């Protein structure tokens, strides 16, 4: 029979040993995990502009196709720009340079910046939020790609929207999710849903921002012009609504930049 003291000592040693092994494994694997996350992020950005790449070739293709990484504030000012691997802060950016942890626009955490934007609306923000966009080229054509992030039925949803040079017409879109229902909300990740967005525009004929609506029951059965809407996912109403809100919330942050810089 083992004594209580032996059992307690044995259990304590095992707990400490297992904790040490898990901690070491976490430290060893962290760089690989971060590399995978970075590669997936790059794949999403490129895929929105119809550029497919493997994780292995993601970095190389990113450098090949990205002309500039740009960070803009809510007033449409460029605050940071990375070109050919060199990052520069503008005059407007110098005001917040010491208050952010990012070394280039690619590193911007959209979730944190959207939260900061909400704080700004409540008058609680310590600085202006900033948002990333990527100017890129593929087959001789230039695109602007912006990331989007929102909430679906069961958790976060996110994606990338690629625009033609006019920063109005959508050239492509990619979406992803953490835990939407297979066959329903998870359909936002499928080609048939993403392809609906191609050719849609986010400004009306008078240059007013209208976004792209995700319409329950179908765009043809609504009063929304076909050029400004896509059909929602049947049975995925809440996720579809989440995509609709995500687009409207995130894309409007680039309107001041578009008005200042795009003819």
Secondary structure, 3 states (H helix, E strand, C coil): CCCHHHHHHHHHHHHHHHHHHHHHHHHHHHHHHHHHHHHHHHHHHHHHCCCCCCCCCHHHHHHHHEEEEEEEECCCCEEEEEECCEEEECCCHHHCHHHCCCCCHHHCCHHHHHHHHHHHHCCCCCCCCEEEEEEEEECCEEEEEEEEEEECCCCEEEEEEEECCCCCEEEEEEEEECCCCCCCHHHHHCHHHHHCCCCCECECCCCCECCCEEECCCHHHCCCCHHHEEECCCCCHHHHHHHHHHHHHHHHHHHHHHHHHCC
